[in-house]
Amino acid sequence: MGAILAGCTPTPAPDASGEEIYLQLCSRCHGEDLAGGIGPALGPGSNSASQDDEFLELTITRGRGRMPAFGSNLATDQMERLIGFLRERQG
């Protein structure tokens, strides 16, 4: 299933904000408000909030469990903006 989701996901615009990237690639499973759904919550107090940036980057790049890999969809600066958005929302 993960490979199917990744294959149907368009690559974000090169100048997309972290929030735009999140909404395009992540919100379907993690919720627009980061509260979770199919995937776990990513907002304040979540397990994600207690992980370091390297863990998040590795998870986004390679996938984890049912989550597909998005490494081929994101450039380094896009990954940084996405993680920055998550950190901002996590407080």
PDB file of N, CA, C and O in Angstrom:
ATOM      1  N   MET A   1       0.816  -1.178   0.000  1.00  0.00           N
ATOM      2  CA  MET A   1       0.000   0.000   0.000  1.00  0.00           C
ATOM      3  C   MET A   1       0.870   1.256   0.000  1.00  0.00           C
ATOM      4  O   MET A   1       0.556   2.218  -0.702  1.00  0.00           O
ATOM      5  N   GLY A   2       1.968   1.266   0.782  1.00  0.00           N
ATOM      6  CA  GLY A   2       2.840   2.426   0.846  1.00  0.00           C
ATOM      7  C   GLY A   2       3.390   2.812  -0.517  1.00  0.00           C
ATOM      8  O   GLY A   2       3.432   3.994  -0.858  1.00  0.00           O
ATOM      9  N   ALA A   3       3.809   1.833  -1.291  1.00  0.00           N
ATOM     10  CA  ALA A   3       4.363   2.116  -2.615  1.00  0.00           C
ATOM     11  C   ALA A   3       3.297   2.714  -3.525  1.00  0.00           C
ATOM     12  O   ALA A   3       3.592   3.563  -4.366  1.00  0.00           O
ATOM     13  N   ILE A   4       2.071   2.270  -3.350  1.00  0.00           N
ATOM     14  CA  ILE A   4       0.982   2.808  -4.152  1.00  0.00           C
ATOM     15  C   ILE A   4       0.757   4.278  -3.812  1.00  0.00           C
ATOM     16  O   ILE A   4       0.621   5.107  -4.711  1.00  0.00           O
ATOM     17  N   LEU A   5       0.717   4.604  -2.524  1.00  0.00           N
ATOM     18  CA  LEU A   5       0.522   5.997  -2.105  1.00  0.00           C
ATOM     19  C   LEU A   5       1.649   6.881  -2.600  1.00  0.00           C
ATOM     20  O   LEU A   5       1.401   7.974  -3.110  1.00  0.00           O
ATOM     21  N   ALA A   6       2.885   6.421  -2.457  1.00  0.00           N
ATOM     22  CA  ALA A   6       4.030   7.224  -2.890  1.00  0.00           C
ATOM     23  C   ALA A   6       3.995   7.441  -4.400  1.00  0.00           C
ATOM     24  O   ALA A   6       4.336   8.522  -4.879  1.00  0.00           O
ATOM     25  N   GLY A   7       3.590   6.435  -5.139  1.00  0.00           N
ATOM     26  CA  GLY A   7       3.545   6.553  -6.588  1.00  0.00           C
ATOM     27  C   GLY A   7       2.478   7.518  -7.077  1.00  0.00           C
ATOM     28  O   GLY A   7       2.593   8.053  -8.180  1.00  0.00           O
ATOM     29  N   CYS A   8       1.454   7.749  -6.290  1.00  0.00           N
ATOM     30  CA  CYS A   8       0.371   8.658  -6.664  1.00  0.00           C
ATOM     31  C   CYS A   8       0.590  10.071  -6.134  1.00  0.00           C
ATOM     32  O   CYS A   8      -0.231  10.956  -6.378  1.00  0.00           O
ATOM     33  N   THR A   9       1.655  10.285  -5.434  1.00  0.00           N
ATOM     34  CA  THR A   9       1.904  11.570  -4.805  1.00  0.00           C
ATOM     35  C   THR A   9       2.784  12.432  -5.693  1.00  0.00           C
ATOM     36  O   THR A   9       3.914  12.053  -6.004  1.00  0.00           O
ATOM     37  N   PRO A  10       2.278  13.589  -6.105  1.00  0.00           N
ATOM     38  CA  PRO A  10       3.098  14.484  -6.925  1.00  0.00           C
ATOM     39  C   PRO A  10       4.213  15.116  -6.106  1.00  0.00           C
ATOM     40  O   PRO A  10       4.120  15.221  -4.883  1.00  0.00           O
ATOM     41  N   THR A  11       5.243  15.524  -6.781  1.00  0.00           N
ATOM     42  CA  THR A  11       6.354  16.201  -6.129  1.00  0.00           C
ATOM     43  C   THR A  11       5.950  17.643  -5.849  1.00  0.00           C
ATOM     44  O   THR A  11       5.442  18.321  -6.741  1.00  0.00           O
ATOM     45  N   PRO A  12       6.168  18.127  -4.619  1.00  0.00           N
ATOM     46  CA  PRO A  12       5.819  19.515  -4.303  1.00  0.00           C
ATOM     47  C   PRO A  12       6.622  20.500  -5.158  1.00  0.00           C
ATOM     48  O   PRO A  12       7.711  20.181  -5.635  1.00  0.00           O
ATOM     49  N   ALA A  13       6.070  21.694  -5.342  1.00  0.00           N
ATOM     50  CA  ALA A  13       6.783  22.751  -6.063  1.00  0.00           C
ATOM     51  C   ALA A  13       8.110  23.036  -5.350  1.00  0.00           C
ATOM     52  O   ALA A  13       8.170  22.976  -4.122  1.00  0.00           O
ATOM     53  N   PRO A  14       9.163  23.341  -6.095  1.00  0.00           N
ATOM     54  CA  PRO A  14      10.472  23.576  -5.479  1.00  0.00           C
ATOM     55  C   PRO A  14      10.456  24.637  -4.390  1.00  0.00           C
ATOM     56  O   PRO A  14      11.224  24.546  -3.432  1.00  0.00           O
ATOM     57  N   ASP A  15       9.600  25.636  -4.517  1.00  0.00           N
ATOM     58  CA  ASP A  15       9.563  26.716  -3.529  1.00  0.00           C
ATOM     59  C   ASP A  15       8.407  26.585  -2.542  1.00  0.00           C
ATOM     60  O   ASP A  15       8.069  27.550  -1.857  1.00  0.00           O
ATOM     61  N   ALA A  16       7.798  25.405  -2.462  1.00  0.00           N
ATOM     62  CA  ALA A  16       6.674  25.190  -1.546  1.00  0.00           C
ATOM     63  C   ALA A  16       7.120  25.391  -0.102  1.00  0.00           C
ATOM     64  O   ALA A  16       8.228  25.016   0.283  1.00  0.00           O
ATOM     65  N   SER A  17       6.239  25.986   0.679  1.00  0.00           N
ATOM     66  CA  SER A  17       6.527  26.170   2.102  1.00  0.00           C
ATOM     67  C   SER A  17       6.425  24.821   2.814  1.00  0.00           C
ATOM     68  O   SER A  17       5.899  23.858   2.257  1.00  0.00           O
ATOM     69  N   GLY A  18       6.926  24.759   4.038  1.00  0.00           N
ATOM     70  CA  GLY A  18       6.808  23.542   4.826  1.00  0.00           C
ATOM     71  C   GLY A  18       5.364  23.141   5.029  1.00  0.00           C
ATOM     72  O   GLY A  18       5.025  21.959   4.981  1.00  0.00           O
ATOM     73  N   GLU A  19       4.512  24.131   5.255  1.00  0.00           N
ATOM     74  CA  GLU A  19       3.091  23.847   5.433  1.00  0.00           C
ATOM     75  C   GLU A  19       2.480  23.299   4.145  1.00  0.00           C
ATOM     76  O   GLU A  19       1.698  22.349   4.188  1.00  0.00           O
ATOM     77  N   GLU A  20       2.828  23.886   3.006  1.00  0.00           N
ATOM     78  CA  GLU A  20       2.308  23.394   1.727  1.00  0.00           C
ATOM     79  C   GLU A  20       2.764  21.961   1.465  1.00  0.00           C
ATOM     80  O   GLU A  20       1.985  21.137   0.984  1.00  0.00           O
ATOM     81  N   ILE A  21       4.007  21.667   1.777  1.00  0.00           N
ATOM     82  CA  ILE A  21       4.525  20.304   1.601  1.00  0.00           C
ATOM     83  C   ILE A  21       3.767  19.349   2.513  1.00  0.00           C
ATOM     84  O   ILE A  21       3.353  18.271   2.086  1.00  0.00           O
ATOM     85  N   TYR A  22       3.586  19.750   3.774  1.00  0.00           N
ATOM     86  CA  TYR A  22       2.844  18.914   4.714  1.00  0.00           C
ATOM     87  C   TYR A  22       1.435  18.634   4.202  1.00  0.00           C
ATOM     88  O   TYR A  22       0.991  17.486   4.186  1.00  0.00           O
ATOM     89  N   LEU A  23       0.742  19.675   3.788  1.00  0.00           N
ATOM     90  CA  LEU A  23      -0.630  19.497   3.320  1.00  0.00           C
ATOM     91  C   LEU A  23      -0.694  18.598   2.090  1.00  0.00           C
ATOM     92  O   LEU A  23      -1.641  17.827   1.936  1.00  0.00           O
ATOM     93  N   GLN A  24       0.295  18.688   1.222  1.00  0.00           N
ATOM     94  CA  GLN A  24       0.303  17.879   0.002  1.00  0.00           C
ATOM     95  C   GLN A  24       0.687  16.427   0.266  1.00  0.00           C
ATOM     96  O   GLN A  24       0.073  15.514  -0.284  1.00  0.00           O
ATOM     97  N   LEU A  25       1.693  16.210   1.099  1.00  0.00           N
ATOM     98  CA  LEU A  25       2.220  14.855   1.267  1.00  0.00           C
ATOM     99  C   LEU A  25       1.790  14.136   2.543  1.00  0.00           C
ATOM    100  O   LEU A  25       1.732  12.906   2.564  1.00  0.00           O
ATOM    101  N   CYS A  26       1.490  14.873   3.594  1.00  0.00           N
ATOM    102  CA  CYS A  26       1.359  14.253   4.913  1.00  0.00           C
ATOM    103  C   CYS A  26      -0.048  14.292   5.507  1.00  0.00           C
ATOM    104  O   CYS A  26      -0.448  13.381   6.231  1.00  0.00           O
ATOM    105  N   SER A  27      -0.796  15.354   5.196  1.00  0.00           N
ATOM    106  CA  SER A  27      -2.063  15.577   5.882  1.00  0.00           C
ATOM    107  C   SER A  27      -3.099  14.487   5.639  1.00  0.00           C
ATOM    108  O   SER A  27      -3.962  14.253   6.485  1.00  0.00           O
ATOM    109  N   ARG A  28      -3.022  13.833   4.514  1.00  0.00           N
ATOM    110  CA  ARG A  28      -3.984  12.772   4.204  1.00  0.00           C
ATOM    111  C   ARG A  28      -3.973  11.690   5.289  1.00  0.00           C
ATOM    112  O   ARG A  28      -5.019  11.137   5.628  1.00  0.00           O
ATOM    113  N   CYS A  29      -2.813  11.396   5.822  1.00  0.00           N
ATOM    114  CA  CYS A  29      -2.708  10.344   6.843  1.00  0.00           C
ATOM    115  C   CYS A  29      -2.531  10.891   8.259  1.00  0.00           C
ATOM    116  O   CYS A  29      -3.011  10.289   9.220  1.00  0.00           O
ATOM    117  N   HIS A  30      -1.850  12.019   8.392  1.00  0.00           N
ATOM    118  CA  HIS A  30      -1.550  12.558   9.723  1.00  0.00           C
ATOM    119  C   HIS A  30      -2.496  13.669  10.139  1.00  0.00           C
ATOM    120  O   HIS A  30      -2.370  14.198  11.244  1.00  0.00           O
ATOM    121  N   GLY A  31      -3.445  14.038   9.278  1.00  0.00           N
ATOM    122  CA  GLY A  31      -4.441  15.056   9.583  1.00  0.00           C
ATOM    123  C   GLY A  31      -3.951  16.461   9.297  1.00  0.00           C
ATOM    124  O   GLY A  31      -2.779  16.773   9.507  1.00  0.00           O
ATOM    125  N   GLU A  32      -4.844  17.304   8.821  1.00  0.00           N
ATOM    126  CA  GLU A  32      -4.473  18.688   8.519  1.00  0.00           C
ATOM    127  C   GLU A  32      -3.986  19.420   9.756  1.00  0.00           C
ATOM    128  O   GLU A  32      -3.170  20.337   9.660  1.00  0.00           O
ATOM    129  N   ASP A  33      -4.493  19.012  10.939  1.00  0.00           N
ATOM    130  CA  ASP A  33      -4.113  19.661  12.192  1.00  0.00           C
ATOM    131  C   ASP A  33      -3.040  18.877  12.956  1.00  0.00           C
ATOM    132  O   ASP A  33      -2.786  19.171  14.125  1.00  0.00           O
ATOM    133  N   LEU A  34      -2.409  17.889  12.320  1.00  0.00           N
ATOM    134  CA  LEU A  34      -1.361  17.045  12.878  1.00  0.00           C
ATOM    135  C   LEU A  34      -1.869  16.150  14.007  1.00  0.00           C
ATOM    136  O   LEU A  34      -1.076  15.622  14.787  1.00  0.00           O
ATOM    137  N   ALA A  35      -3.201  15.976  14.098  1.00  0.00           N
ATOM    138  CA  ALA A  35      -3.792  15.197  15.185  1.00  0.00           C
ATOM    139  C   ALA A  35      -3.809  13.695  14.918  1.00  0.00           C
ATOM    140  O   ALA A  35      -4.198  12.921  15.792  1.00  0.00           O
ATOM    141  N   GLY A  36      -3.397  13.274  13.738  1.00  0.00           N
ATOM    142  CA  GLY A  36      -3.372  11.859  13.410  1.00  0.00           C
ATOM    143  C   GLY A  36      -4.624  11.425  12.678  1.00  0.00           C
ATOM    144  O   GLY A  36      -5.538  12.217  12.446  1.00  0.00           O
ATOM    145  N   GLY A  37      -4.648  10.186  12.330  1.00  0.00           N
ATOM    146  CA  GLY A  37      -5.747   9.581  11.575  1.00  0.00           C
ATOM    147  C   GLY A  37      -5.304   8.191  11.201  1.00  0.00           C
ATOM    148  O   GLY A  37      -5.220   7.312  12.058  1.00  0.00           O
ATOM    149  N   ILE A  38      -5.015   7.978   9.920  1.00  0.00           N
ATOM    150  CA  ILE A  38      -4.434   6.711   9.476  1.00  0.00           C
ATOM    151  C   ILE A  38      -3.041   6.575  10.079  1.00  0.00           C
ATOM    152  O   ILE A  38      -2.656   5.502  10.542  1.00  0.00           O
ATOM    153  N   GLY A  39      -2.294   7.669  10.069  1.00  0.00           N
ATOM    154  CA  GLY A  39      -0.965   7.719  10.670  1.00  0.00           C
ATOM    155  C   GLY A  39      -1.033   8.372  12.036  1.00  0.00           C
ATOM    156  O   GLY A  39      -2.048   8.976  12.385  1.00  0.00           O
ATOM    157  N   PRO A  40       0.034   8.259  12.811  1.00  0.00           N
ATOM    158  CA  PRO A  40       0.023   8.821  14.164  1.00  0.00           C
ATOM    159  C   PRO A  40       0.002  10.349  14.165  1.00  0.00           C
ATOM    160  O   PRO A  40       0.316  10.996  13.165  1.00  0.00           O
ATOM    161  N   ALA A  41      -0.372  10.898  15.305  1.00  0.00           N
ATOM    162  CA  ALA A  41      -0.340  12.342  15.512  1.00  0.00           C
ATOM    163  C   ALA A  41       1.106  12.832  15.414  1.00  0.00           C
ATOM    164  O   ALA A  41       2.041  12.117  15.777  1.00  0.00           O
ATOM    165  N   LEU A  42       1.274  14.054  14.919  1.00  0.00           N
ATOM    166  CA  LEU A  42       2.602  14.656  14.796  1.00  0.00           C
ATOM    167  C   LEU A  42       2.700  15.980  15.556  1.00  0.00           C
ATOM    168  O   LEU A  42       3.753  16.618  15.547  1.00  0.00           O
ATOM    169  N   GLY A  43       1.625  16.394  16.208  1.00  0.00           N
ATOM    170  CA  GLY A  43       1.578  17.690  16.876  1.00  0.00           C
ATOM    171  C   GLY A  43       2.219  17.687  18.252  1.00  0.00           C
ATOM    172  O   GLY A  43       2.933  16.750  18.611  1.00  0.00           O
ATOM    173  N   PRO A  44       1.960  18.749  19.030  1.00  0.00           N
ATOM    174  CA  PRO A  44       2.514  18.875  20.375  1.00  0.00           C
ATOM    175  C   PRO A  44       2.179  17.659  21.235  1.00  0.00           C
ATOM    176  O   PRO A  44       1.053  17.162  21.204  1.00  0.00           O
ATOM    177  N   GLY A  45       3.151  17.187  21.995  1.00  0.00           N
ATOM    178  CA  GLY A  45       2.954  16.046  22.870  1.00  0.00           C
ATOM    179  C   GLY A  45       3.021  14.694  22.194  1.00  0.00           C
ATOM    180  O   GLY A  45       2.949  13.667  22.868  1.00  0.00           O
ATOM    181  N   SER A  46       3.158  14.667  20.871  1.00  0.00           N
ATOM    182  CA  SER A  46       3.220  13.397  20.147  1.00  0.00           C
ATOM    183  C   SER A  46       4.610  12.773  20.274  1.00  0.00           C
ATOM    184  O   SER A  46       5.569  13.432  20.677  1.00  0.00           O
ATOM    185  N   ASN A  47       4.696  11.506  19.926  1.00  0.00           N
ATOM    186  CA  ASN A  47       5.992  10.834  19.891  1.00  0.00           C
ATOM    187  C   ASN A  47       6.937  11.550  18.926  1.00  0.00           C
ATOM    188  O   ASN A  47       8.135  11.660  19.190  1.00  0.00           O
ATOM    189  N   SER A  48       6.402  12.025  17.830  1.00  0.00           N
ATOM    190  CA  SER A  48       7.200  12.748  16.841  1.00  0.00           C
ATOM    191  C   SER A  48       7.869  13.982  17.445  1.00  0.00           C
ATOM    192  O   SER A  48       9.015  14.293  17.123  1.00  0.00           O
ATOM    193  N   ALA A  49       7.155  14.674  18.311  1.00  0.00           N
ATOM    194  CA  ALA A  49       7.682  15.894  18.925  1.00  0.00           C
ATOM    195  C   ALA A  49       8.886  15.604  19.817  1.00  0.00           C
ATOM    196  O   ALA A  49       9.719  16.484  20.036  1.00  0.00           O
ATOM    197  N   SER A  50       8.983  14.388  20.330  1.00  0.00           N
ATOM    198  CA  SER A  50      10.101  14.047  21.215  1.00  0.00           C
ATOM    199  C   SER A  50      11.301  13.464  20.466  1.00  0.00           C
ATOM    200  O   SER A  50      12.342  13.213  21.074  1.00  0.00           O
ATOM    201  N   GLN A  51      11.169  13.248  19.159  1.00  0.00           N
ATOM    202  CA  GLN A  51      12.259  12.705  18.353  1.00  0.00           C
ATOM    203  C   GLN A  51      13.134  13.835  17.813  1.00  0.00           C
ATOM    204  O   GLN A  51      12.674  14.968  17.673  1.00  0.00           O
ATOM    205  N   ASP A  52      14.392  13.527  17.512  1.00  0.00           N
ATOM    206  CA  ASP A  52      15.261  14.557  16.936  1.00  0.00           C
ATOM    207  C   ASP A  52      15.014  14.696  15.433  1.00  0.00           C
ATOM    208  O   ASP A  52      14.371  13.851  14.810  1.00  0.00           O
ATOM    209  N   ASP A  53      15.541  15.781  14.870  1.00  0.00           N
ATOM    210  CA  ASP A  53      15.322  16.068  13.451  1.00  0.00           C
ATOM    211  C   ASP A  53      15.846  14.953  12.553  1.00  0.00           C
ATOM    212  O   ASP A  53      15.244  14.656  11.521  1.00  0.00           O
ATOM    213  N   GLU A  54      16.953  14.337  12.930  1.00  0.00           N
ATOM    214  CA  GLU A  54      17.532  13.259  12.125  1.00  0.00           C
ATOM    215  C   GLU A  54      16.555  12.081  12.021  1.00  0.00           C
ATOM    216  O   GLU A  54      16.416  11.479  10.956  1.00  0.00           O
ATOM    217  N   PHE A  55      15.887  11.759  13.116  1.00  0.00           N
ATOM    218  CA  PHE A  55      14.889  10.687  13.109  1.00  0.00           C
ATOM    219  C   PHE A  55      13.752  11.027  12.158  1.00  0.00           C
ATOM    220  O   PHE A  55      13.327  10.186  11.366  1.00  0.00           O
ATOM    221  N   LEU A  56      13.251  12.278  12.236  1.00  0.00           N
ATOM    222  CA  LEU A  56      12.166  12.686  11.349  1.00  0.00           C
ATOM    223  C   LEU A  56      12.595  12.619   9.890  1.00  0.00           C
ATOM    224  O   LEU A  56      11.853  12.124   9.042  1.00  0.00           O
ATOM    225  N   GLU A  57      13.789  13.114   9.600  1.00  0.00           N
ATOM    226  CA  GLU A  57      14.278  13.086   8.217  1.00  0.00           C
ATOM    227  C   GLU A  57      14.400  11.655   7.708  1.00  0.00           C
ATOM    228  O   GLU A  57      14.003  11.361   6.580  1.00  0.00           O
ATOM    229  N   LEU A  58      14.933  10.783   8.514  1.00  0.00           N
ATOM    230  CA  LEU A  58      15.076   9.381   8.125  1.00  0.00           C
ATOM    231  C   LEU A  58      13.703   8.744   7.885  1.00  0.00           C
ATOM    232  O   LEU A  58      13.514   8.008   6.916  1.00  0.00           O
ATOM    233  N   THR A  59      12.760   9.029   8.766  1.00  0.00           N
ATOM    234  CA  THR A  59      11.407   8.482   8.624  1.00  0.00           C
ATOM    235  C   THR A  59      10.740   8.987   7.350  1.00  0.00           C
ATOM    236  O   THR A  59      10.144   8.208   6.607  1.00  0.00           O
ATOM    237  N   ILE A  60      10.841  10.293   7.099  1.00  0.00           N
ATOM    238  CA  ILE A  60      10.227  10.861   5.896  1.00  0.00           C
ATOM    239  C   ILE A  60      10.907  10.321   4.641  1.00  0.00           C
ATOM    240  O   ILE A  60      10.235  10.005   3.659  1.00  0.00           O
ATOM    241  N   THR A  61      12.213  10.215   4.666  1.00  0.00           N
ATOM    242  CA  THR A  61      12.979   9.769   3.506  1.00  0.00           C
ATOM    243  C   THR A  61      12.736   8.302   3.176  1.00  0.00           C
ATOM    244  O   THR A  61      12.514   7.952   2.017  1.00  0.00           O
ATOM    245  N   ARG A  62      12.779   7.446   4.192  1.00  0.00           N
ATOM    246  CA  ARG A  62      12.710   5.995   3.966  1.00  0.00           C
ATOM    247  C   ARG A  62      11.354   5.373   4.233  1.00  0.00           C
ATOM    248  O   ARG A  62      11.090   4.247   3.810  1.00  0.00           O
ATOM    249  N   GLY A  63      10.484   6.105   4.938  1.00  0.00           N
ATOM    250  CA  GLY A  63       9.210   5.529   5.344  1.00  0.00           C
ATOM    251  C   GLY A  63       9.384   4.750   6.634  1.00  0.00           C
ATOM    252  O   GLY A  63      10.505   4.522   7.089  1.00  0.00           O
ATOM    253  N   ARG A  64       8.274   4.347   7.216  1.00  0.00           N
ATOM    254  CA  ARG A  64       8.310   3.579   8.461  1.00  0.00           C
ATOM    255  C   ARG A  64       6.978   2.850   8.579  1.00  0.00           C
ATOM    256  O   ARG A  64       5.918   3.464   8.457  1.00  0.00           O
ATOM    257  N   GLY A  65       7.029   1.540   8.816  1.00  0.00           N
ATOM    258  CA  GLY A  65       5.791   0.776   8.908  1.00  0.00           C
ATOM    259  C   GLY A  65       5.005   0.888   7.613  1.00  0.00           C
ATOM    260  O   GLY A  65       5.528   0.580   6.542  1.00  0.00           O
ATOM    261  N   ARG A  66       3.749   1.327   7.699  1.00  0.00           N
ATOM    262  CA  ARG A  66       2.899   1.487   6.505  1.00  0.00           C
ATOM    263  C   ARG A  66       3.154   2.800   5.771  1.00  0.00           C
ATOM    264  O   ARG A  66       2.654   3.009   4.666  1.00  0.00           O
ATOM    265  N   MET A  67       3.927   3.673   6.384  1.00  0.00           N
ATOM    266  CA  MET A  67       4.190   4.970   5.754  1.00  0.00           C
ATOM    267  C   MET A  67       5.153   4.803   4.578  1.00  0.00           C
ATOM    268  O   MET A  67       6.211   4.191   4.722  1.00  0.00           O
ATOM    269  N   PRO A  68       4.788   5.344   3.423  1.00  0.00           N
ATOM    270  CA  PRO A  68       5.683   5.246   2.269  1.00  0.00           C
ATOM    271  C   PRO A  68       6.890   6.175   2.407  1.00  0.00           C
ATOM    272  O   PRO A  68       6.875   7.119   3.197  1.00  0.00           O
ATOM    273  N   ALA A  69       7.912   5.897   1.644  1.00  0.00           N
ATOM    274  CA  ALA A  69       9.103   6.751   1.588  1.00  0.00           C
ATOM    275  C   ALA A  69       8.837   7.955   0.697  1.00  0.00           C
ATOM    276  O   ALA A  69       8.227   7.827  -0.364  1.00  0.00           O
ATOM    277  N   PHE A  70       9.299   9.133   1.133  1.00  0.00           N
ATOM    278  CA  PHE A  70       9.130  10.349   0.344  1.00  0.00           C
ATOM    279  C   PHE A  70      10.468  10.955  -0.054  1.00  0.00           C
ATOM    280  O   PHE A  70      10.514  12.095  -0.515  1.00  0.00           O
ATOM    281  N   GLY A  71      11.557  10.212   0.118  1.00  0.00           N
ATOM    282  CA  GLY A  71      12.879  10.724  -0.218  1.00  0.00           C
ATOM    283  C   GLY A  71      13.011  11.159  -1.663  1.00  0.00           C
ATOM    284  O   GLY A  71      13.712  12.130  -1.949  1.00  0.00           O
ATOM    285  N   SER A  72      12.359  10.471  -2.575  1.00  0.00           N
ATOM    286  CA  SER A  72      12.465  10.834  -3.987  1.00  0.00           C
ATOM    287  C   SER A  72      11.553  12.002  -4.353  1.00  0.00           C
ATOM    288  O   SER A  72      11.649  12.544  -5.454  1.00  0.00           O
ATOM    289  N   ASN A  73      10.660  12.394  -3.426  1.00  0.00           N
ATOM    290  CA  ASN A  73       9.738  13.501  -3.681  1.00  0.00           C
ATOM    291  C   ASN A  73      10.264  14.843  -3.173  1.00  0.00           C
ATOM    292  O   ASN A  73       9.746  15.893  -3.553  1.00  0.00           O
ATOM    293  N   LEU A  74      11.288  14.817  -2.318  1.00  0.00           N
ATOM    294  CA  LEU A  74      11.724  16.038  -1.644  1.00  0.00           C
ATOM    295  C   LEU A  74      13.210  16.317  -1.808  1.00  0.00           C
ATOM    296  O   LEU A  74      14.046  15.429  -1.642  1.00  0.00           O
ATOM    297  N   ALA A  75      13.525  17.558  -2.136  1.00  0.00           N
ATOM    298  CA  ALA A  75      14.916  18.022  -2.142  1.00  0.00           C
ATOM    299  C   ALA A  75      15.302  18.337  -0.690  1.00  0.00           C
ATOM    300  O   ALA A  75      14.434  18.446   0.177  1.00  0.00           O
ATOM    301  N   THR A  76      16.581  18.478  -0.435  1.00  0.00           N
ATOM    302  CA  THR A  76      17.075  18.741   0.914  1.00  0.00           C
ATOM    303  C   THR A  76      16.423  19.967   1.536  1.00  0.00           C
ATOM    304  O   THR A  76      16.005  19.919   2.694  1.00  0.00           O
ATOM    305  N   ASP A  77      16.327  21.061   0.795  1.00  0.00           N
ATOM    306  CA  ASP A  77      15.726  22.278   1.356  1.00  0.00           C
ATOM    307  C   ASP A  77      14.229  22.109   1.613  1.00  0.00           C
ATOM    308  O   ASP A  77      13.694  22.715   2.541  1.00  0.00           O
ATOM    309  N   GLN A  78      13.556  21.309   0.817  1.00  0.00           N
ATOM    310  CA  GLN A  78      12.137  21.037   1.065  1.00  0.00           C
ATOM    311  C   GLN A  78      11.977  20.223   2.351  1.00  0.00           C
ATOM    312  O   GLN A  78      11.070  20.478   3.143  1.00  0.00           O
ATOM    313  N   MET A  79      12.857  19.248   2.552  1.00  0.00           N
ATOM    314  CA  MET A  79      12.834  18.442   3.763  1.00  0.00           C
ATOM    315  C   MET A  79      13.041  19.340   4.987  1.00  0.00           C
ATOM    316  O   MET A  79      12.358  19.187   5.999  1.00  0.00           O
ATOM    317  N   GLU A  80      13.979  20.266   4.885  1.00  0.00           N
ATOM    318  CA  GLU A  80      14.244  21.190   5.992  1.00  0.00           C
ATOM    319  C   GLU A  80      13.027  22.058   6.286  1.00  0.00           C
ATOM    320  O   GLU A  80      12.704  22.296   7.450  1.00  0.00           O
ATOM    321  N   ARG A  81      12.352  22.533   5.245  1.00  0.00           N
ATOM    322  CA  ARG A  81      11.150  23.347   5.448  1.00  0.00           C
ATOM    323  C   ARG A  81      10.019  22.531   6.074  1.00  0.00           C
ATOM    324  O   ARG A  81       9.289  23.027   6.931  1.00  0.00           O
ATOM    325  N   LEU A  82       9.881  21.280   5.642  1.00  0.00           N
ATOM    326  CA  LEU A  82       8.846  20.416   6.203  1.00  0.00           C
ATOM    327  C   LEU A  82       9.109  20.160   7.683  1.00  0.00           C
ATOM    328  O   LEU A  82       8.205  20.302   8.507  1.00  0.00           O
ATOM    329  N   ILE A  83      10.322  19.790   8.021  1.00  0.00           N
ATOM    330  CA  ILE A  83      10.653  19.535   9.429  1.00  0.00           C
ATOM    331  C   ILE A  83      10.523  20.823  10.237  1.00  0.00           C
ATOM    332  O   ILE A  83      10.050  20.791  11.373  1.00  0.00           O
ATOM    333  N   GLY A  84      10.934  21.952   9.671  1.00  0.00           N
ATOM    334  CA  GLY A  84      10.769  23.236  10.347  1.00  0.00           C
ATOM    335  C   GLY A  84       9.305  23.528  10.647  1.00  0.00           C
ATOM    336  O   GLY A  84       8.977  24.009  11.731  1.00  0.00           O
ATOM    337  N   PHE A  85       8.419  23.239   9.688  1.00  0.00           N
ATOM    338  CA  PHE A  85       6.983  23.422   9.892  1.00  0.00           C
ATOM    339  C   PHE A  85       6.497  22.535  11.033  1.00  0.00           C
ATOM    340  O   PHE A  85       5.761  22.995  11.905  1.00  0.00           O
ATOM    341  N   LEU A  86       6.905  21.260  11.031  1.00  0.00           N
ATOM    342  CA  LEU A  86       6.493  20.358  12.100  1.00  0.00           C
ATOM    343  C   LEU A  86       6.955  20.882  13.457  1.00  0.00           C
ATOM    344  O   LEU A  86       6.177  20.898  14.411  1.00  0.00           O
ATOM    345  N   ARG A  87       8.195  21.304  13.549  1.00  0.00           N
ATOM    346  CA  ARG A  87       8.737  21.820  14.811  1.00  0.00           C
ATOM    347  C   ARG A  87       8.004  23.084  15.265  1.00  0.00           C
ATOM    348  O   ARG A  87       7.750  23.267  16.456  1.00  0.00           O
ATOM    349  N   GLU A  88       7.674  23.936  14.329  1.00  0.00           N
ATOM    350  CA  GLU A  88       6.947  25.151  14.671  1.00  0.00           C
ATOM    351  C   GLU A  88       5.578  24.800  15.264  1.00  0.00           C
ATOM    352  O   GLU A  88       5.164  25.369  16.274  1.00  0.00           O
ATOM    353  N   ARG A  89       4.896  23.872  14.633  1.00  0.00           N
ATOM    354  CA  ARG A  89       3.562  23.470  15.099  1.00  0.00           C
ATOM    355  C   ARG A  89       3.626  22.667  16.394  1.00  0.00           C
ATOM    356  O   ARG A  89       2.690  22.695  17.193  1.00  0.00           O
ATOM    357  N   GLN A  90       4.741  21.944  16.601  1.00  0.00           N
ATOM    358  CA  GLN A  90       4.886  21.155  17.822  1.00  0.00           C
ATOM    359  C   GLN A  90       5.193  22.031  19.033  1.00  0.00           C
ATOM    360  O   GLN A  90       5.064  21.597  20.178  1.00  0.00           O
ATOM    361  N   GLY A  91       5.599  23.262  18.763  1.00  0.00           N
ATOM    362  CA  GLY A  91       5.897  24.199  19.860  1.00  0.00           C
ATOM    363  C   GLY A  91       7.289  24.046  20.281  1.00  0.00           C
ATOM    364  O   GLY A  91       7.739  24.742  21.191  1.00  0.00           O
TER     365      GLY A  91
END
